[in-house]
């Protein structure tokens, strides 16, 4: 290694190359900033758009934040405006823009790191007063909560599952119940099975798998219906020689139960 020269060092913001040092021949040393650089004065700094030089600070050091230390924001420009809406930040390059009567609209924009800029998924809504909350690693958890007026908040009964794309549907849409709007029979469960003529659904089996215990759907989901549960057609009546409460309807309830 060999000594680097001051001419090869870049002075930090608010400082400049020393005027009494020959940058081409002076070694940087272990502390290049102290050896090669000196404070720059505010008089040497050009204030950006929306700012004017503070003449009272002309001989003050610029420091690491020369705009703040050497300049005064123009009261008519965005440079002097602090965004008042939670979750918003100053627009890039807006300092030289005239504020108008609606400075937030002109000078500010949603901060992409804040919940205000996040759109919650169907069936969820923005958590109250979360606009100024940082999105972090999980925007859904930090910014959103389940909307209790939507299907996303509804739990389907045993044997039923949420309809595809129903999360954002109102629970009572079209005058229907939440179950009708949000749920449908699970094709793997008894809830989706239609029992044959003369049989009926076994109570409480909606959530039973069609093929549970290696049985058929009819075995798992259905049982014989009794004649007492059958309504005879017009012009016929319940057979008088049949015990309607104990007699199975069979596949032909009219013939078995009626005369």
DRENPA-3360 file (N, C-alpha, C; in nm, 2 decimals, always signed):
BEGIN
1 = XXXXXXXX = +0.08/-0.12/+0.00/+0.00/+0.00/+0.00/+0.09/+0.13/+0.00 ~ +0.03/+0.23/-0.05/+0.09/+0.36/-0.04/-0.01/+0.47/+0.00 ~ +0.04/+0.58/+0.04/-0.05/+0.69/+0.09/-0.13/+0.74/-0.03 ~ -0.26/+0.76/+0.00/-0.35/+0.82/-0.09/-0.34/+0.97/-0.07 ~ -0.36/+1.05/-0.17/-0.35/+1.20/-0.17/-0.49/+1.26/-0.14 ~ -0.49/+1.38/-0.09/-0.62/+1.45/-0.07/-0.70/+1.47/-0.20 ~ -0.63/+1.48/-0.31/-0.70/+1.49/-0.44/-0.79/+1.37/-0.47 ~ -0.76/+1.26/-0.40/-0.84/+1.14/-0.43/-0.95/+1.12/-0.32;
9 = XXXXXXXX = -0.97/+1.22/-0.23/-1.07/+1.21/-0.13/-1.19/+1.30/-0.16 ~ -1.31/+1.25/-0.14/-1.43/+1.33/-0.16/-1.48/+1.38/-0.02 ~ -1.48/+1.51/-0.01/-1.52/+1.57/+0.12/-1.68/+1.55/+0.14 ~ -1.72/+1.54/+0.26/-1.86/+1.51/+0.29/-1.94/+1.64/+0.27 ~ -2.07/+1.62/+0.26/-2.17/+1.73/+0.25/-2.14/+1.83/+0.36 ~ -2.14/+1.96/+0.32/-2.12/+2.07/+0.42/-1.97/+2.10/+0.44 ~ -1.88/+2.02/+0.37/-1.74/+2.05/+0.38/-1.68/+2.07/+0.24 ~ -1.56/+2.12/+0.23/-1.49/+2.14/+0.10/-1.34/+2.11/+0.12;
17 = XXXXXXXX = -1.27/+2.10/+0.01/-1.13/+2.08/+0.01/-1.06/+2.20/+0.08 ~ -0.97/+2.17/+0.17/-0.90/+2.28/+0.23/-0.82/+2.37/+0.13 ~ -0.84/+2.50/+0.15/-0.78/+2.59/+0.05/-0.63/+2.61/+0.08 ~ -0.58/+2.57/+0.20/-0.44/+2.59/+0.23/-0.36/+2.46/+0.22 ~ -0.42/+2.36/+0.15/-0.35/+2.23/+0.13/-0.33/+2.20/-0.01 ~ -0.21/+2.15/-0.05/-0.19/+2.11/-0.19/-0.25/+1.97/-0.20 ~ -0.37/+1.96/-0.25/-0.43/+1.83/-0.26/-0.36/+1.72/-0.33 ~ -0.28/+1.77/-0.43/-0.21/+1.67/-0.52/-0.09/+1.61/-0.44;
25 = XXXXXXXX = -0.04/+1.68/-0.34/+0.09/+1.62/-0.28/+0.06/+1.59/-0.13 ~ -0.05/+1.63/-0.07/-0.07/+1.60/+0.07/-0.14/+1.46/+0.09 ~ -0.08/+1.38/+0.18/-0.13/+1.25/+0.21/-0.26/+1.27/+0.29 ~ -0.35/+1.18/+0.27/-0.48/+1.18/+0.34/-0.46/+1.16/+0.49 ~ -0.37/+1.08/+0.53/-0.35/+1.03/+0.67/-0.47/+0.94/+0.71 ~ -0.47/+0.90/+0.84/-0.57/+0.81/+0.89/-0.71/+0.88/+0.91 ~ -0.71/+1.02/+0.90/-0.83/+1.10/+0.91/-0.84/+1.19/+0.80 ~ -0.88/+1.14/+0.68/-0.88/+1.22/+0.56/-0.97/+1.35/+0.57;
33 = XXXXXXXX = -1.08/+1.34/+0.65/-1.17/+1.45/+0.66/-1.11/+1.57/+0.73 ~ -1.03/+1.53/+0.83/-0.96/+1.64/+0.91/-0.84/+1.69/+0.83 ~ -0.77/+1.61/+0.76/-0.65/+1.65/+0.69/-0.68/+1.73/+0.56 ~ -0.78/+1.68/+0.49/-0.81/+1.73/+0.35/-0.92/+1.83/+0.34 ~ -1.01/+1.83/+0.44/-1.14/+1.91/+0.43/-1.15/+2.01/+0.54 ~ -1.24/+2.11/+0.51/-1.27/+2.21/+0.61/-1.42/+2.25/+0.59 ~ -1.48/+2.31/+0.69/-1.62/+2.34/+0.68/-1.64/+2.44/+0.57 ~ -1.75/+2.42/+0.49/-1.79/+2.51/+0.39/-1.89/+2.61/+0.45;
41 = XXXXXXXX = -1.89/+2.73/+0.41/-1.98/+2.83/+0.46/-2.11/+2.84/+0.38 ~ -2.21/+2.89/+0.45/-2.35/+2.90/+0.39/-2.34/+2.99/+0.26 ~ -2.25/+3.09/+0.26/-2.24/+3.18/+0.15/-2.20/+3.10/+0.02 ~ -2.14/+2.98/+0.04/-2.10/+2.90/-0.07/-2.20/+2.80/-0.12 ~ -2.31/+2.80/-0.05/-2.42/+2.70/-0.08/-2.53/+2.77/-0.16 ~ -2.58/+2.70/-0.27/-2.69/+2.75/-0.35/-2.82/+2.68/-0.31 ~ -2.91/+2.76/-0.25/-3.04/+2.70/-0.20/-3.12/+2.65/-0.32 ~ -3.19/+2.55/-0.30/-3.27/+2.49/-0.41/-3.40/+2.56/-0.43;
49 = XXXXXXXX = -3.48/+2.50/-0.52/-3.61/+2.56/-0.55/-3.70/+2.56/-0.43 ~ -3.77/+2.67/-0.41/-3.86/+2.68/-0.29/-3.79/+2.74/-0.17 ~ -3.66/+2.77/-0.18/-3.58/+2.82/-0.06/-3.51/+2.94/-0.10 ~ -3.48/+3.03/+0.00/-3.40/+3.15/-0.03/-3.29/+3.15/+0.08 ~ -3.17/+3.20/+0.04/-3.06/+3.21/+0.13/-3.09/+3.29/+0.25 ~ -3.05/+3.24/+0.37/-3.07/+3.32/+0.49/-2.94/+3.40/+0.51 ~ -2.95/+3.53/+0.47/-2.83/+3.62/+0.47/-2.77/+3.63/+0.61 ~ -2.85/+3.61/+0.71/-2.79/+3.62/+0.84/-2.70/+3.51/+0.88;
57 = XXXXXXXX = -2.70/+3.41/+0.80/-2.62/+3.29/+0.82/-2.51/+3.27/+0.72 ~ -2.48/+3.38/+0.65/-2.38/+3.37/+0.54/-2.25/+3.31/+0.58 ~ -2.20/+3.34/+0.70/-2.07/+3.29/+0.74/-2.08/+3.17/+0.84 ~ -2.20/+3.12/+0.85/-2.22/+3.00/+0.93/-2.18/+2.87/+0.85 ~ -2.13/+2.77/+0.92/-2.10/+2.65/+0.86/-2.22/+2.58/+0.80 ~ -2.20/+2.52/+0.68/-2.32/+2.45/+0.62/-2.37/+2.34/+0.70 ~ -2.28/+2.26/+0.76/-2.31/+2.14/+0.84/-2.35/+2.03/+0.74 ~ -2.39/+1.92/+0.79/-2.43/+1.80/+0.70/-2.57/+1.83/+0.64;
65 = XXXXXXXX = -2.64/+1.93/+0.68/-2.78/+1.96/+0.63/-2.78/+2.11/+0.59 ~ -2.71/+2.14/+0.48/-2.70/+2.28/+0.44/-2.83/+2.35/+0.41 ~ -2.93/+2.28/+0.35/-3.05/+2.34/+0.32/-3.12/+2.39/+0.44 ~ -3.13/+2.30/+0.54/-3.19/+2.34/+0.67/-3.11/+2.44/+0.74 ~ -2.98/+2.44/+0.73/-2.90/+2.54/+0.81/-2.88/+2.67/+0.75 ~ -2.88/+2.67/+0.61/-2.85/+2.80/+0.54/-2.96/+2.87/+0.47 ~ -3.07/+2.80/+0.46/-3.18/+2.85/+0.37/-3.31/+2.86/+0.45 ~ -3.40/+2.94/+0.40/-3.53/+2.97/+0.45/-3.64/+2.92/+0.35;
73 = XXXXXXXX = -3.73/+2.84/+0.39/-3.84/+2.79/+0.30/-3.93/+2.91/+0.26 ~ -3.96/+2.91/+0.14/-4.06/+3.01/+0.09/-4.20/+2.98/+0.13 ~ -4.26/+3.07/+0.21/-4.39/+3.04/+0.27/-4.50/+3.01/+0.16 ~ -4.48/+3.04/+0.04/-4.58/+3.02/-0.07/-4.55/+2.89/-0.14 ~ -4.44/+2.82/-0.11/-4.40/+2.70/-0.18/-4.42/+2.58/-0.09 ~ -4.42/+2.46/-0.16/-4.43/+2.33/-0.09/-4.31/+2.31/+0.01 ~ -4.20/+2.38/-0.02/-4.08/+2.37/+0.07/-4.12/+2.40/+0.21 ~ -4.22/+2.48/+0.23/-4.25/+2.52/+0.37/-4.37/+2.44/+0.43;
81 = XXXXXXXX = -4.42/+2.35/+0.35/-4.53/+2.27/+0.39/-4.50/+2.14/+0.46 ~ -4.57/+2.11/+0.57/-4.55/+1.98/+0.63/-4.68/+1.90/+0.61 ~ -4.68/+1.79/+0.55/-4.80/+1.71/+0.52/-4.88/+1.68/+0.64 ~ -5.00/+1.70/+0.64/-5.09/+1.69/+0.76/-5.17/+1.56/+0.76 ~ -5.18/+1.49/+0.64/-5.26/+1.37/+0.63/-5.17/+1.25/+0.67 ~ -5.22/+1.17/+0.77/-5.14/+1.05/+0.81/-5.12/+0.96/+0.70 ~ -4.99/+0.91/+0.69/-4.96/+0.82/+0.58/-4.91/+0.88/+0.45 ~ -4.90/+1.02/+0.45/-4.85/+1.09/+0.33/-4.71/+1.14/+0.36;
89 = XXXXXXXX = -4.64/+1.17/+0.25/-4.51/+1.23/+0.26/-4.50/+1.34/+0.15 ~ -4.40/+1.42/+0.16/-4.38/+1.53/+0.06/-4.34/+1.46/-0.08 ~ -4.41/+1.51/-0.18/-4.38/+1.47/-0.32/-4.23/+1.50/-0.35 ~ -4.17/+1.41/-0.42/-4.03/+1.44/-0.47/-4.03/+1.56/-0.56 ~ -3.94/+1.64/-0.55/-3.92/+1.76/-0.63/-4.03/+1.86/-0.63 ~ -4.11/+1.86/-0.51/-4.22/+1.95/-0.50/-4.19/+2.08/-0.43 ~ -4.06/+2.09/-0.38/-4.03/+2.21/-0.30/-4.06/+2.34/-0.37 ~ -4.03/+2.35/-0.50/-4.05/+2.47/-0.58/-4.19/+2.49/-0.64;
97 = XXXXXXXX = -4.28/+2.40/-0.59/-4.42/+2.41/-0.64/-4.50/+2.51/-0.55 ~ -4.59/+2.59/-0.61/-4.67/+2.68/-0.53/-4.77/+2.60/-0.46 ~ -4.79/+2.63/-0.33/-4.88/+2.55/-0.24/-5.03/+2.56/-0.28 ~ -5.08/+2.67/-0.32/-5.22/+2.69/-0.34/-5.30/+2.68/-0.21 ~ -5.44/+2.67/-0.23/-5.52/+2.66/-0.11/-5.54/+2.52/-0.06 ~ -5.48/+2.42/-0.13/-5.49/+2.28/-0.09/-5.35/+2.22/-0.09 ~ -5.27/+2.27/+0.00/-5.13/+2.22/+0.00/-5.10/+2.07/+0.01 ~ -5.19/+2.00/+0.08/-5.17/+1.86/+0.09/-5.19/+1.79/-0.04;
105 = XXXXXXXX = -5.28/+1.84/-0.12/-5.31/+1.78/-0.25/-5.20/+1.81/-0.35 ~ -5.14/+1.93/-0.34/-5.04/+1.97/-0.43/-4.90/+1.92/-0.39 ~ -4.87/+1.92/-0.26/-4.73/+1.89/-0.22/-4.71/+1.75/-0.17 ~ -4.82/+1.68/-0.14/-4.80/+1.55/-0.07/-4.85/+1.43/-0.16 ~ -4.81/+1.31/-0.12/-4.86/+1.19/-0.18/-4.85/+1.08/-0.08 ~ -4.93/+0.97/-0.11/-4.93/+0.85/-0.02/-4.79/+0.79/-0.01 ~ -4.75/+0.77/+0.12/-4.62/+0.70/+0.14/-4.63/+0.55/+0.12 ~ -4.56/+0.49/+0.03/-4.58/+0.35/+0.00/-4.54/+0.26/+0.11;
113 = XXXXXXXX = -4.48/+0.31/+0.22/-4.44/+0.23/+0.33/-4.54/+0.24/+0.44 ~ -4.65/+0.31/+0.42/-4.76/+0.33/+0.52/-4.89/+0.26/+0.47 ~ -4.97/+0.23/+0.57/-5.10/+0.16/+0.54/-5.19/+0.25/+0.45 ~ -5.17/+0.38/+0.45/-5.26/+0.46/+0.36/-5.25/+0.42/+0.22 ~ -5.13/+0.37/+0.18/-5.11/+0.34/+0.04/-5.15/+0.19/+0.01 ~ -5.19/+0.12/+0.11/-5.23/-0.02/+0.09/-5.38/-0.04/+0.07 ~ -5.41/-0.13/-0.03/-5.55/-0.17/-0.06/-5.57/-0.31/+0.00 ~ -5.67/-0.31/+0.09/-5.70/-0.44/+0.16/-5.77/-0.53/+0.06;
121 = XXXXXXXX = -5.76/-0.66/+0.09/-5.82/-0.76/+0.00/-5.97/-0.77/+0.02 ~ -6.04/-0.83/-0.07/-6.18/-0.85/-0.07/-6.22/-0.92/+0.07 ~ -6.32/-0.86/+0.13/-6.37/-0.92/+0.26/-6.30/-0.86/+0.38 ~ -6.20/-0.77/+0.35/-6.13/-0.71/+0.46/-6.14/-0.56/+0.44 ~ -6.11/-0.48/+0.55/-6.12/-0.34/+0.54/-6.01/-0.28/+0.62 ~ -5.98/-0.15/+0.59/-5.86/-0.08/+0.66/-5.89/-0.07/+0.81 ~ -5.80/-0.10/+0.89/-5.81/-0.08/+1.03/-5.83/+0.07/+1.06 ~ -5.92/+0.10/+1.14/-5.94/+0.24/+1.17/-5.82/+0.31/+1.22;
129 = XXXXXXXX = -5.79/+0.43/+1.17/-5.68/+0.51/+1.21/-5.54/+0.44/+1.18 ~ -5.54/+0.36/+1.08/-5.41/+0.29/+1.05/-5.33/+0.35/+0.94 ~ -5.38/+0.46/+0.88/-5.31/+0.52/+0.76/-5.17/+0.55/+0.79 ~ -5.14/+0.59/+0.91/-5.00/+0.63/+0.95/-4.92/+0.52/+1.01 ~ -4.98/+0.40/+1.00/-4.90/+0.28/+1.05/-4.81/+0.22/+0.94 ~ -4.69/+0.18/+0.98/-4.60/+0.13/+0.88/-4.65/-0.01/+0.83 ~ -4.64/-0.03/+0.70/-4.68/-0.16/+0.64/-4.60/-0.28/+0.70 ~ -4.47/-0.26/+0.72/-4.39/-0.36/+0.77/-4.38/-0.49/+0.68;
137 = XXXXXXXX = -4.36/-0.60/+0.74/-4.35/-0.73/+0.67/-4.48/-0.79/+0.63 ~ -4.59/-0.74/+0.69/-4.72/-0.81/+0.67/-4.83/-0.70/+0.66 ~ -4.85/-0.65/+0.54/-4.95/-0.54/+0.52/-5.09/-0.58/+0.56 ~ -5.13/-0.70/+0.53/-5.26/-0.75/+0.56/-5.29/-0.75/+0.71 ~ -5.19/-0.79/+0.78/-5.20/-0.80/+0.93/-5.19/-0.66/+0.99 ~ -5.11/-0.58/+0.94/-5.08/-0.45/+1.01/-5.19/-0.34/+0.97 ~ -5.24/-0.36/+0.85/-5.33/-0.25/+0.79/-5.48/-0.29/+0.78 ~ -5.51/-0.42/+0.78/-5.64/-0.47/+0.75/-5.70/-0.56/+0.86;
145 = XXXXXXXX = -5.84/-0.56/+0.86/-5.91/-0.65/+0.94/-6.03/-0.71/+0.87 ~ -6.08/-0.82/+0.92/-6.20/-0.88/+0.85/-6.32/-0.78/+0.86 ~ -6.39/-0.77/+0.75/-6.51/-0.69/+0.74/-6.63/-0.77/+0.78 ~ -6.69/-0.74/+0.90/-6.79/-0.82/+0.95/-6.92/-0.82/+0.87 ~ -6.93/-0.73/+0.77/-7.05/-0.73/+0.68/-7.03/-0.81/+0.56 ~ -6.91/-0.88/+0.55/-6.88/-0.95/+0.42/-6.87/-1.10/+0.45 ~ -6.88/-1.18/+0.35/-6.87/-1.33/+0.36/-6.74/-1.37/+0.42 ~ -6.63/-1.29/+0.41/-6.50/-1.33/+0.47/-6.52/-1.35/+0.62;
153 = XXXXXXXX = -6.62/-1.29/+0.68/-6.63/-1.31/+0.83/-6.73/-1.42/+0.87 ~ -6.78/-1.49/+0.77/-6.88/-1.59/+0.79/-6.82/-1.73/+0.80 ~ -6.86/-1.81/+0.89/-6.82/-1.95/+0.91/-6.93/-2.04/+0.86 ~ -6.90/-2.12/+0.75/-7.00/-2.21/+0.69/-7.02/-2.33/+0.79 ~ -7.14/-2.38/+0.78/-7.18/-2.49/+0.86/-7.11/-2.62/+0.82 ~ -7.11/-2.72/+0.90/-7.05/-2.85/+0.87/-7.10/-2.90/+0.74 ~ -7.01/-2.94/+0.65/-7.05/-3.00/+0.52/-7.05/-2.89/+0.41 ~ -7.03/-2.77/+0.45/-7.03/-2.66/+0.35/-6.90/-2.59/+0.35;
161 = XXXXXXXX = -6.87/-2.52/+0.24/-6.75/-2.45/+0.23/-6.78/-2.31/+0.17 ~ -6.68/-2.22/+0.18/-6.70/-2.09/+0.13/-6.70/-2.09/-0.03 ~ -6.80/-2.02/-0.08/-6.80/-2.01/-0.23/-6.68/-1.94/-0.28 ~ -6.64/-1.98/-0.40/-6.52/-1.92/-0.46/-6.55/-1.77/-0.48 ~ -6.45/-1.69/-0.45/-6.47/-1.54/-0.47/-6.58/-1.48/-0.40 ~ -6.62/-1.53/-0.29/-6.73/-1.48/-0.21/-6.69/-1.39/-0.10 ~ -6.56/-1.38/-0.07/-6.51/-1.30/+0.04/-6.56/-1.16/+0.05 ~ -6.58/-1.09/-0.06/-6.62/-0.95/-0.06/-6.77/-0.93/-0.08;
169 = XXXXXXXX = -6.85/-1.04/-0.08/-6.99/-1.03/-0.10/-7.06/-0.99/+0.04 ~ -7.16/-0.90/+0.03/-7.23/-0.87/+0.15/-7.30/-0.99/+0.21 ~ -7.30/-1.01/+0.34/-7.37/-1.12/+0.40/-7.51/-1.14/+0.36 ~ -7.58/-1.02/+0.35/-7.73/-1.03/+0.32/-7.76/-0.98/+0.17 ~ -7.67/-0.99/+0.08/-7.69/-0.95/-0.06/-7.81/-1.01/-0.12 ~ -7.88/-0.94/-0.20/-8.00/-0.99/-0.27/-8.11/-1.04/-0.18 ~ -8.11/-1.00/-0.05/-8.21/-1.05/+0.04/-8.19/-1.19/+0.08 ~ -8.08/-1.25/+0.06/-8.05/-1.39/+0.10/-7.98/-1.39/+0.23;
177 = XXXXXXXX = -7.97/-1.52/+0.29/-7.90/-1.54/+0.41/-7.75/-1.54/+0.39 ~ -7.68/-1.53/+0.49/-7.53/-1.54/+0.48/-7.49/-1.68/+0.43 ~ -7.56/-1.78/+0.47/-7.53/-1.92/+0.43/-7.56/-1.93/+0.27 ~ -7.66/-1.87/+0.23/-7.69/-1.87/+0.08/-7.59/-1.80/+0.00 ~ -7.55/-1.68/+0.05/-7.46/-1.59/-0.02/-7.31/-1.64/-0.02 ~ -7.28/-1.70/+0.09/-7.13/-1.73/+0.12/-7.09/-1.87/+0.11 ~ -7.19/-1.97/+0.12/-7.15/-2.11/+0.13/-7.21/-2.20/+0.02 ~ -7.15/-2.31/+0.00/-7.20/-2.41/-0.09/-7.17/-2.55/-0.04;
185 = XXXXXXXX = -7.24/-2.65/-0.07/-7.22/-2.78/-0.03/-7.08/-2.83/-0.07 ~ -7.01/-2.89/+0.02/-6.88/-2.95/-0.01/-6.90/-3.08/-0.08 ~ -6.85/-3.10/-0.20/-6.88/-3.21/-0.29/-6.83/-3.34/-0.23 ~ -6.74/-3.33/-0.12/-6.69/-3.45/-0.06/-6.77/-3.49/+0.07 ~ -6.88/-3.41/+0.10/-6.95/-3.44/+0.22/-7.10/-3.47/+0.19 ~ -7.17/-3.53/+0.29/-7.31/-3.57/+0.28/-7.40/-3.45/+0.24 ~ -7.35/-3.33/+0.27/-7.43/-3.21/+0.24/-7.46/-3.20/+0.09 ~ -7.38/-3.26/+0.01/-7.39/-3.25/-0.14/-7.47/-3.37/-0.19;
193 = XXXXXXXX = -7.50/-3.47/-0.11/-7.56/-3.59/-0.16/-7.71/-3.59/-0.15 ~ -7.78/-3.63/-0.26/-7.92/-3.64/-0.27/-7.96/-3.79/-0.24 ~ -8.04/-3.81/-0.14/-8.08/-3.94/-0.10/-8.19/-4.00/-0.20 ~ -8.19/-4.12/-0.22/-8.28/-4.19/-0.32/-8.42/-4.18/-0.27 ~ -8.52/-4.20/-0.36/-8.66/-4.20/-0.32/-8.68/-4.31/-0.21 ~ -8.76/-4.27/-0.11/-8.78/-4.37/-0.01/-8.68/-4.36/+0.11 ~ -8.58/-4.27/+0.09/-8.48/-4.26/+0.20/-8.47/-4.11/+0.23 ~ -8.40/-4.08/+0.34/-8.39/-3.94/+0.38/-8.25/-3.92/+0.44;
201 = XXXXXXXX = -8.21/-3.80/+0.46/-8.08/-3.77/+0.51/-8.07/-3.81/+0.66 ~ -7.97/-3.87/+0.70/-7.95/-3.90/+0.84/-7.92/-3.77/+0.91 ~ -7.99/-3.74/+1.02/-7.97/-3.62/+1.09/-7.82/-3.60/+1.14 ~ -7.77/-3.48/+1.12/-7.63/-3.45/+1.16/-7.52/-3.50/+1.08 ~ -7.55/-3.54/+0.96/-7.44/-3.60/+0.87/-7.39/-3.51/+0.77 ~ -7.44/-3.38/+0.76/-7.39/-3.29/+0.66/-7.24/-3.29/+0.65 ~ -7.17/-3.30/+0.76/-7.03/-3.29/+0.76/-6.96/-3.42/+0.76 ~ -7.03/-3.53/+0.72/-6.97/-3.66/+0.71/-6.92/-3.68/+0.57;
209 = XXXXXXXX = -6.80/-3.74/+0.56/-6.74/-3.77/+0.42/-6.83/-3.87/+0.35 ~ -6.85/-3.85/+0.22/-6.93/-3.95/+0.15/-6.88/-4.09/+0.16 ~ -6.75/-4.10/+0.16/-6.69/-4.24/+0.16/-6.63/-4.28/+0.30 ~ -6.68/-4.22/+0.40/-6.63/-4.25/+0.54/-6.64/-4.40/+0.57 ~ -6.54/-4.45/+0.64/-6.54/-4.59/+0.68/-6.56/-4.68/+0.56 ~ -6.51/-4.64/+0.45/-6.52/-4.73/+0.33/-6.66/-4.77/+0.29 ~ -6.76/-4.69/+0.33/-6.90/-4.71/+0.29/-6.94/-4.63/+0.18 ~ -7.06/-4.66/+0.12/-7.11/-4.57/+0.01/-7.17/-4.45/+0.07;
217 = XXXXXXXX = -7.20/-4.35/-0.02/-7.26/-4.23/+0.02/-7.40/-4.26/+0.08 ~ -7.47/-4.35/+0.01/-7.61/-4.39/+0.06/-7.60/-4.44/+0.20 ~ -7.50/-4.52/+0.23/-7.49/-4.58/+0.37/-7.45/-4.47/+0.47 ~ -7.36/-4.38/+0.43/-7.31/-4.28/+0.53/-7.41/-4.17/+0.55 ~ -7.49/-4.14/+0.45/-7.57/-4.02/+0.45/-7.72/-4.04/+0.46 ~ -7.77/-4.16/+0.43/-7.91/-4.18/+0.42/-7.97/-4.29/+0.50 ~ -8.09/-4.29/+0.53/-8.16/-4.39/+0.60/-8.31/-4.40/+0.55 ~ -8.37/-4.51/+0.58/-8.51/-4.53/+0.52/-8.60/-4.43/+0.58;
225 = XXXXXXXX = -8.69/-4.38/+0.50/-8.80/-4.29/+0.55/-8.92/-4.37/+0.57 ~ -9.00/-4.33/+0.67/-9.12/-4.41/+0.71/-9.24/-4.35/+0.63 ~ -9.34/-4.44/+0.62/-9.46/-4.40/+0.55/-9.53/-4.28/+0.62 ~ -9.51/-4.26/+0.75/-9.56/-4.14/+0.81/-9.51/-4.01/+0.76 ~ -9.39/-4.02/+0.69/-9.33/-3.90/+0.64/-9.37/-3.88/+0.49 ~ -9.45/-3.97/+0.43/-9.49/-3.96/+0.29/-9.63/-3.90/+0.28 ~ -9.64/-3.81/+0.18/-9.78/-3.75/+0.16/-9.84/-3.82/+0.04 ~ -9.95/-3.89/+0.06/-10.01/-3.96/-0.05/-10.07/-3.86/-0.15;
233 = XXXXXXXX = -10.07/-3.90/-0.28/-10.12/-3.81/-0.39/-10.27/-3.79/-0.38 ~ -10.31/-3.68/-0.44/-10.46/-3.66/-0.45/-10.53/-3.78/-0.50 ~ -10.64/-3.81/-0.43/-10.72/-3.93/-0.47/-10.67/-4.06/-0.40 ~ -10.57/-4.05/-0.32/-10.53/-4.17/-0.25/-10.51/-4.13/-0.10 ~ -10.50/-4.24/-0.02/-10.49/-4.22/+0.13/-10.39/-4.32/+0.19 ~ -10.35/-4.29/+0.31/-10.26/-4.38/+0.37/-10.33/-4.52/+0.39 ~ -10.25/-4.63/+0.36/-10.31/-4.76/+0.38/-10.35/-4.78/+0.52 ~ -10.47/-4.84/+0.54/-10.52/-4.87/+0.67/-10.46/-4.99/+0.74;
241 = XXXXXXXX = -10.40/-5.08/+0.66/-10.34/-5.20/+0.71/-10.19/-5.19/+0.73 ~ -10.13/-5.07/+0.72/-9.99/-5.04/+0.74/-9.96/-4.95/+0.86 ~ -9.86/-4.99/+0.94/-9.82/-4.91/+1.05/-9.73/-4.80/+0.99 ~ -9.78/-4.68/+0.97/-9.71/-4.58/+0.90/-9.58/-4.54/+0.97 ~ -9.58/-4.55/+1.11/-9.47/-4.51/+1.19/-9.35/-4.60/+1.18 ~ -9.38/-4.73/+1.14/-9.27/-4.82/+1.14/-9.24/-4.88/+1.00 ~ -9.32/-4.86/+0.91/-9.31/-4.91/+0.77/-9.22/-4.82/+0.69 ~ -9.11/-4.88/+0.63/-9.03/-4.81/+0.54/-9.10/-4.78/+0.41;
249 = XXXXXXXX = -9.07/-4.66/+0.35/-9.14/-4.62/+0.23/-9.10/-4.71/+0.11 ~ -8.98/-4.76/+0.11/-8.92/-4.83/-0.01/-8.90/-4.74/-0.12 ~ -8.86/-4.80/-0.24/-8.84/-4.72/-0.36/-8.96/-4.67/-0.42 ~ -9.08/-4.73/-0.38/-9.21/-4.68/-0.44/-9.30/-4.65/-0.33 ~ -9.28/-4.53/-0.27/-9.37/-4.50/-0.15/-9.52/-4.50/-0.18 ~ -9.56/-4.46/-0.30/-9.70/-4.46/-0.33/-9.76/-4.60/-0.31 ~ -9.69/-4.70/-0.37/-9.74/-4.83/-0.36/-9.73/-4.89/-0.22 ~ -9.63/-4.86/-0.15/-9.61/-4.92/-0.02/-9.70/-4.85/+0.09;
257 = XXX = -9.72/-4.72/+0.08/-9.78/-4.65/+0.19/-9.93/-4.61/+0.16 ~ -9.97/-4.61/+0.03/-10.09/-4.55/-0.01/-10.19/-4.65/-0.08 ~ -10.32/-4.62/-0.07/-10.42/-4.69/-0.14/-10.53/-4.60/-0.19;
% end
